[in-house]
């Protein structure tokens, strides 16, 4: 009891002391201004000090030394020696002249609403020039006591235009705030700093990340398609394959990959970035916005900022699961086995064959028609034949010796109904993503941690992408002026080894890859033989393709794993007001390993009896150390932002690998580089580069109307010789916000109008190797081993492996840009348009060398020039019909026109590498034309009779004076007739011409969205217009002479015959000809225009009010579909075809993007 009494007395004394301490004050300050002392009083008490600047000398220095003083004593001490007194009214201390009368306070009340009359909670209301203020409640109401009935109230709310209202003795003031244009005040990240969008003078596309995340994809690049004007994205359906991204077309003859800046860390690879982590994305398209990145800016720059923690602790779970469905039906328009046999008979008749004996279809030669056999191996066998006795069958699929292989006895039934090789290869496959985020913030720190699991099984069997990503973004306020933080992401990515020979076609134009094998394999061939081993083209008359299912199933154990850490750490210090020092150290560390076992084959007409294993590992790192000093100052009508900095970048790459053959067991637990028996081969490689840079940026705004920007960067790269190591990249731009001028103020529908222009130089070093400035030597037994002194033994020597170019310099992109930004109807509509021109010089070309330079890889030299110009347009609309219904739309349009001006001093073109099985390259990049145009003979019809051929030959003999001249080689009735392009009367290689341009005339994207109460719906359409495509699939399927592969309906039903002369394909015959399908010609060129519904989504958000009791802040479910339809005239599977700079838009059998149907959930606590 005594203890309780003591505790109670102690508590009462503490409460009394606390109450007492709230009414007395202790100050001991010297040489402090009156203004600063007022702030000290407000900080130490419940009072707000109100005064007029014309009555109080706030700069007067005073000393205040008081202990246990009342507020009255404090105020008298502060105001002594000034003709002032004070009056305390509630929590307000009013400063007034000594001879003034008693002040009567005024209480002002009111309601603040938006343009639709809805109340706005949380609006800030302050008396201008004082600390007096309040905020509106949930009903938009407020009440504020003022010293008198004068002054001005300032109403401020995020997203609305601030409004000043004079009190004028009124006690009720209701205010309607006007919503400001969010786009204009949006803060965007640009080179090493940030700007409000209204102050931008360069061409910067701000991507709506919400629209990106509506598309189920592992890649932010894939999601970017059609979302930003000036950006062209071309991809495929293969999991893990990054699409091609071009910013304003082509900028070089080599690699056109843009530079990505992720949270300040610079990289060319964002394939491991979790799309759920992206907070904002900006695309820097012109020199004034991008040249601050100097030697790496020519291909454009994409700046990505990841999410940060905001507000109270939040746990968010976002997930989706769905199915990817390949195209249905007879996708490749394949003939069934009987139709294939009929086509073979037609081709034999057209080729003059009279004996129709055939091992498969007419073994005895007794029939005039072809009939299907019961077995294809042995060829032409029928049911009951002794040759198909199952007891004779012998195949050892895991054989290790040629003798064993030579004893095989294969028995394979004919699939008379026809094997659908497309759907044997492509199956419905699942896709799923799970993303968990923990985030939050307070005055001292913010944090975000996320974990993502992404699993996409490919529709092509045994292809997949599995990725695990962990992110940590934190920042801490060490003091009021010092901040530190980090942004780190760690990922593990697993996928098949698509770079191996059997998978190469998936990502490149390879006529011998797995998909090409699928479209080439005849339909009479089943997947498996009578014992469940693989069937194939082994035998007679079954073509030369390999079983594509066997390829995929044999390689499903092959794979690669990539471990990557990407991110940075930073520190910031405010040295004094407006001046901030920042240092950031970023790293990109990657380790990878892959392995592949090659099984021997037995089922094909051309088999490999070799088994082999290869294994590779690689590691690389790069770091960025960036230091910047930023000064920001507002003075009067002037706004100044200056950034200066340095940057050091270093990269290192190392790889190690080997291969070996001759395994006697194929058990994966046994196979490694130590257990093979012969032909061991090893390799290793390494390289490093460094870049040292200084840069500066100036942004100046006068009177919120006149804008100016200047940047300069100096880069020094180890890739270039010492004498050529440094490059300078300047840029300038200016803007005029015309709408701020008085002569446009009266136009109510015009919210903002800005015109802008810029010029600058961007550099490119991506296409030159680390060692290109040096002559290198290598050793190889076939090139540099010699018998010396008459000895039989070989002595190792060296040969010149690479010819040096010590004079290489940066590729330079001289860039001009003119555009405007318009915001209409109070922000409901926004339009941005830009015209640009890029004059690109010193392009690196591997031009021919004099023979005196010796052997070795020819170096790249700065001899090429190119011009690209075009138009970017973006239109955004946001319309709110009422409180329940709103609409939004965003449209983008991109054009680029690419013209080569010079290739080198000794030639005016270079050819592509893609030839398929033609007798020459498919593409040519030439002066006066665009990169990658299709090149060959122009078809003008068929030779419909011998008289036409004879007349053409007579004309050729007359034109040339050669009695033996012919108009065109390999002519025959029913074959193609080519155009005499140069008019010399004969068809030669000089008559080849440009047949089509794979570059689109324009691409466009359209996002449409609607929100009604708790429902939301959206669709996204994307289209490419005016481009041509090269359909090499026709080579295999429309011409019987092409290696006896599977054929199309066109070959059988729409090829030339004497009674069908207006056909699509030429006469079907046994022998290939340059006057049919053996040489590149216009038959293979098609219109590539298409429009695709990339995404459609419908969602429902549950009423949060009913879920808050359970702690649920948000619950949304949705269904989504991608690639619902494609409108196109292209006859191939998918008109979206990628490639490389020289060869793109070529279809060798593409990995088409499937339809995908998803169910998803967004859930937060």
DONURO-265673 format. One record per residue (C-alpha): y, z, x. Coordinates in steps of 0.2 Angstrom, whole numbers, plus 5000, padded with zeros to 4 digits. Example, Ala and Ser with C-alpha at 12.3 -4.5 7.8 and 13.67 -1.06 7.14 Angstrom:
<atoms>
497850395062;499550365068;
</atoms>
This chain:
<atoms>
500050005000;501250045014;500849875022;501249785006;502849875004;503349835022;502949645019;503949645003;505449715011;505349605026;505249455014;506749505004;507749535020;507249355026;507749285009;509449375010;509649315028;509349135023;510549145009;511849225019;511549095033;511948955021;513749025018;514249055036;514448935050;514448945069;515348815079;515748805097;516448635101;517948575112;518948415113;518148345097;519048225085;519348285068;518248145061;516848195072;517148375066;517048325048;515348245052;514748405060;515248505044;514348385033;512748395044;512748585044;513148615026;512948555008;514748485007;515448305008;517148295015;518348175006;519948115014;521147975015;521447885031;523347865028;523448055026;522348125040;522448105059;520548085061;520748045080;521648215084;520648315097;520348495092;519348645098;518348745086;517548915091;516949015076;515549135073;514949185056;516349095048;516549045030;516848865025;518648905021;518948985038;518148825046;519248705036;520848805040;520448795058;520048615058;521648565048;522948685058;524448595064;524248465051;525248465035;523648465025;522648585015;520948575006;520148604989;518348634986;517548564970;515748594968;514948514984;516548414988;517948465001;519448364996;520748355010;522548335003;524448365008;525048545007;526348504994;525148414982;524548484966;522848534961;521648394960;520648364944;518948284948;518248144938;516448114934;515947924932;514347874923;513547714919;512047594919;511647464932;510547314927;510047144934;510446974927;509246984913;509847154907;508447254914;508847424922;508847434941;508147604948;508647654966;510347564967;511547644979;513247694973;514547754985;516447784985;517147664997;517847745013;516947915010;515247995011;515148024992;513747934983;512147934972;510747824967;510247764950;508747844941;507247754934;508247704919;509647624930;510847764925;511947864937;513248004937;514548024952;515948154953;517448094962;518948184968;520148084957;520147934946;520547814960;519647724973;518247584973;516347604970;515147504980;513547454971;512147404983;510347354980;509147264991;508947084986;510547084976;512347034980;513447194984;514747224971;516447324972;517147394956;518847484955;518747654946;520547644939;520347804929;518747744920;517347874917;516047744911;515647594923;514247484919;513747354932;512647194931;512047144949;511746964953;510146924963;510546854980;509646714988;508246794997;507946635008;509746645015;509646825020;507846815026;507646865044;506646745054;505946765072;506546635084;506446615103;506546795109;507646865095;507846855076;509146775065;509546775047;509046605040;510846565034;511346575052;510046455059;510646295067;508946225073;507546155063;506446305059;505146295045;504746465037;503046475031;502646565015;501146675021;500646715003;500246535000;499246525016;498146675011;497646584995;496446475005;494846545011;494746505030;494446585046;495946485054;497746505051;497946325057;496846255043;497846365031;499446285038;499046115031;500446055019;501346215020;502746175032;503746015033;503545925050;501845985053;500245875052;498545965051;496945875051;495245965050;493445955045;492146055036;491346125052;491446315053;492346365069;493146195072;495046215075;495946075066;497245965075;499046025073;500445905077;502245955075;503245805072;501945675077;501445645095;502445705110;501345645124;499845535128;498745685132;498545855123;499745885109;499346065105;500846165101;501246335109;500946485099;501846645101;500846795093;501946955093;502746895109;501146835118;501046655122;499446555119;498746385115;497246465105;497446555089;495646525083;495246705084;496746765074;496346855058;497346765044;497446935035;498447005049;499846875048;501546945042;502646795045;502546625053;503946505059;503846335066;505146285079;505246095078;506746045087;507546075104;508846195099;507546315092;506146285104;506846235121;507046415126;505146405129;505546265141;504046175150;502846215135;504046175121;503845985119;502345995107;503346125096;503146315095;502346415081;502946595081;501746715072;502146905069;500747015063;500847155050;501647325053;501447485044;502647525030;502947675020;501647805015;499847795021;498947655013;497147595013;496947415008;495347315005;495347125003;493747025001;492946874994;491246794993;490846624987;489746464989;490146304998;489446154989;489145984998;489445824989;488045774977;487245604972;486745464984;488245514996;487845375009;487345244996;485745225004;484445104999;482745164993;481145115003;480744964992;482544904992;482544925011;480944815012;481744685001;483244675012;482144655028;481344505019;483044435015;483644455033;482044365040;482244225028;484044205033;483544205051;482344065049;480744165049;479244085040;477844205045;478144365035;476744465043;477444645045;476544795051;477244905038;477544805022;476344655024;475044695038;473944545033;475344415030;474544365014;475944415003;477644325000;478444494996;478444665004;477544814997;477644995002;476245065012;475545235009;475745285027;477045245040;475945305054;474745225057;475845085052;475445005035;473945115031;473345145014;472545295006;470745305010;470845205027;469845285041;471445285051;472245425041;470745545041;471645715044;470245765056;470945635069;472745715068;473345795084;475145845088;475545995099;477446015096;477646135111;476746015123;477246035142;476345895150;476345705148;474445695147;474545805131;475845695124;474845535127;473445605117;474445635101;473745555085;475045555072;474845535053;476345525042;476445475024;477745365018;479045445006;479045304993;480345394983;481445404998;482045545008;483845605004;484345635022;486145695017;485445835007;484045875019;485545905031;486845975020;486446125009;487446244998;488046385010;488846555007;490546615014;491246785014;492646895021;492947075021;494647155027;495047335028;496747395033;497447575036;499347575038;500847685036;502547735044;503847875045;505447905054;504547925071;503147795071;502247655061;500447605063;499247475056;497347465060;496347325052;494547275053;493947105048;492147025046;492146845042;490446745040;490446565035;488746475035;489046295037;488446165024;487646075038;486046175041;486046295056;487946285058;488946445056;490446555061;490346745062;491846835068;492247025070;494047065073;494847235076;496747255076;497947395081;499847385079;500847535083;502647585087;503447755091;505247815092;505147915108;507047955105;508347885094;508647745107;506947725115;505447635106;503747595113;502347505104;500847385106;499947245096;498147225101;496747125093;494947115099;493746995092;491946945094;491546765089;489746695087;489346505083;488146375088;488346285105;489246135097;489646065114;487846035118;487245855118;486345865101;487945935093;489245835101;489545715087;490045855075;491645875085;491845695093;491545515089;489745505095;488545375086;487045475093;487545645086;486545735072;487545675057;487545495063;485645515065;485545575047;486445415040;485445305052;483645375048;482745265036;482345345019;480445295019;480245425033;479845605027;480545755036;478745815040;477045735043;475445785035;475245945045;477046005044;477645945060;479145835061;479045655056;480145525063;480445345068;478945335079;477945185075;478445005071;479944945061;480745115057;482345105067;482945205082;483645355074;483045535078;482545655064;484145755061;483345905053;482245925069;483845915079;484646055069;483046165068;482646155086;484446195091;484646345079;484246465093;485646395104;487346485103;488846545111;489746715110;491646735114;492446905117;494346905117;495747035119;497446965114;499047065113;500447155121;501347325125;503147345124;504647465127;506447445120;507947555125;509647545117;510747565133;512347575122;512847515105;512347335103;511447315120;509547325120;508347315135;506547255131;505047235142;503447165136;501847145145;500547035136;498746985140;497446865134;495746905141;494246805136;492446815141;491146695134;489346645137;488246515129;486446455131;485446315125;483546265126;483046085124;481346055117;480345905120;480145785106;478745685099;479145615082;480445475087;480245305093;481245355109;480645535114;481145645128;479645735136;480745855146;481046035141;482546115149;483746265148;485546295152;486646445152;488446465156;489746595157;491646595158;493046715159;494846685159;496446785158;498246755156;499746875156;501546865150;502846985157;504446965148;506047055150;507547025139;509247105137;510047075120;511847105115;512447105097;514247125092;515247105076;517047105078;518247055064;517646875059;516546855074;514746885076;513946865093;512146875099;511646845117;509946855125;509546835143;507846865151;506546825163;504646785161;503146775172;501546695167;499946685176;498246605171;496546615179;494946525173;493246545181;491546475175;489746485181;488246405175;486546325178;485146225171;483246215175;481746115168;479846135167;479446285156;477646315152;478146435137;479546415125;479646595119;481546645119;481046805127;480346715142;481546575144;482946605157;483646525173;482246605183;480746555174;480946365174;479946265188;480946115193;482646025194;483646185196;485546145195;486946265197;488846245196;490446355197;492246315195;493946415195;495746375194;497446465192;499246425188;500846525187;502546505179;504146595183;505646575171;507346625167;508246595151;509746635140;510246605122;511946625114;512146625095;513946635088;514546645070;516446635065;516946685048;515246665041;515546485041;515546405058;513946425068;513546385087;511946405097;511646365116;510046395126;509546365144;507846385152;507346365170;505446355173;504546345190;502746295189;501346305202;500646145195;501946045203;502346015222;503646145229;504946005230;504745965211;504346135205;505846185195;506446105179;507946145168;507946135149;509546155140;509946135121;511446145110;511746155091;513046185078;513146215059;514446225046;514246325030;515246205019;514946305004;516046445011;517546335011;518846364998;518646184991;516846224986;516946394980;517246344962;515646244961;514546374953;512846294954;513046274973;512546444981;512546384999;512646225008;512446205027;512546055038;511846065056;511445965071;510745985088;510245905105;509145965119;507845935131;506046015130;504746005144;502845975145;501646025158;500046045148;499345875153;499345905172;497946005181;498146145193;497646045208;498345875203;499645885217;498245885230;496945775237;495245855235;493545825243;491845855237;490045835243;488645745234;486945685241;487245515233;488945485240;489245585256;487545615264;487145505279;485745485292;486645505309;486045465326;484545365319;483745515312;482845505296;483645675290;485245665280;486745755286;487945825272;489745755272;491245745261;492045615250;493745605242;493545665225;495345665219;496945565224;498445675225;500145645217;501445745226;502845675216;502345725198;503745805187;503845875170;503645765155;505345775146;505645765127;507545725124;507745785106;509145755093;509045835075;510245825060;509945915044;510546015030;510046165020;510546185002;510346324990;510646294971;510846394955;510946564963;509346534974;508246454961;508146294971;508246274990;508146104999;508046085018;508045905025;508045855044;508045685053;507545695071;507245575085;506345615101;506545505117;505045555128;505045505146;504145535162;502445535152;500945555163;499845405164;498345375176;499045215182;498145105194;498245135213;498145025228;496445005236;497145085251;497245255242;495345255242;494045325230;494345465219;495045515202;496645425199;498145545198;499245555183;501045485187;502645495177;502845315171;502645315152;504045325139;503845345120;505045365105;504645465089;505745485074;505545545056;506045645042;505545825036;505945885018;505546045010;506046094992;505746264984;505946324967;505846494959;506246504940;506146664930;505946624912;505946804906;505346974911;503546914909;503546734914;504046654930;503646494939;503746444958;503446284967;503646224985;503446044991;503445975008;503545805015;503245745033;503545575041;503445525059;503545355067;502845335084;503245195096;502645175114;504045095125;503145095142;501445125148;501545095167;502244965179;500644865179;500044865161;500744875143;499344965135;497845075137;496245075127;495345215118;493645285123;492845265106;491745105106;490345165094;489045025098;490344885098;490544775113;492344845116;493544985112;494045015094;495845075098;497245015109;498945105112;500144975117;502044945120;502944915103;501545005093;500945175089;499645285098;497845245093;498045085083;496444995078;496244835088;495044685085;494844515076;495644485059;494444415047;495044275036;493444245026;491744175028;491044015035;490443955018;489643785024;489243685040;490643565036;491943705038;491243745055;491143565061;492943535055;493543685065;492643635080;493343465080;495143535078;494743645093;494243505103;495843405099;496943555103;496143595120;495643415125;493943485129;492543385120;491343535121;492543665114;492143765099;493343855087;492344015087;490844085096;489244125087;489744035071;488544015057;488643995038;488844165030;489644245045;491444305047;492844175051;494244255062;496044215062;496844115076;498244235080;499044155095;498943975087;498043895102;496643815091;495243925097;494644105095;494644195111;494944375116;496844335116;496644325097;496244505095;497644595086;498144765079;497244795063;497844955056;498845115060;497845285058;499545375058;500145415040;501745345034;501945525027;501045675022;501445795008;501045965001;501346044984;501146224979;501346264960;501246444954;501546534938;501546724934;501346784916;501246974914;499747024924;499046854926;499446734941;498846554944;499246434957;498646264964;498946174980;498945984982;498945894999;499045705002;499145585017;499845415013;499945245021;498645275035;497145165039;495445225044;494045155054;492345165045;491045145059;489645205046;489745025040;489144965057;487445055054;487245025036;488044855031;487244745044;485344735045;485444685063;486044855068;484544935075;483444935060;484245085053;484445145035;485545025025;486745025010;486944944993;488244835000;487044755013;485844714998;486944674984;488644624991;488244525006;488544335008;487344215000;487644034996;487844084978;488844244982;490244174993;491544304988;490544444995;491044605005;489844595019;489244445029;487544365028;486044485032;485044425047;483944495061;485144465076;486844545079;488344425082;490144435088;490444345072;489744485061;489744665065;489444675084;491244665089;492744765082;493544675067;494544705051;492944735041;492844915047;494744955043;495045045026;496445125017;496545305021;497745365008;497145514999;497645664988;496645824987;496745974977;496546094992;496546254982;496646324964;496646514960;496846624945;497046814947;497346964936;498147124942;497647284933;498947404926;499247514940;499947654929;498147684922;497347684939;498647804948;497647954943;496247894953;497447854968;497347674966;498947584970;498347404967;496847314960;496847124958;495347014955;495346824956;494346664956;494746524968;494146344971;494446234986;494346044988;494046024969;494345834969;494945704981;495845544975;495545404988;495045224990;494145265006;492245225004;491645355017;491245535013;492945615018;494545525022;495145675032;494645625050;495245705066;494945655084;496045645100;497645565104;496945395108;495545395096;495745465078;495445415061;493745355066;492245395055;490545405064;489845515050;491045655047;490745845043;491545835026;492545985019;491446055005;491946114988;492046304988;492046424974;492546604977;492746774969;493946894977;494747064976;496347154982;496247334982;497347474989;497447664989;
</atoms>
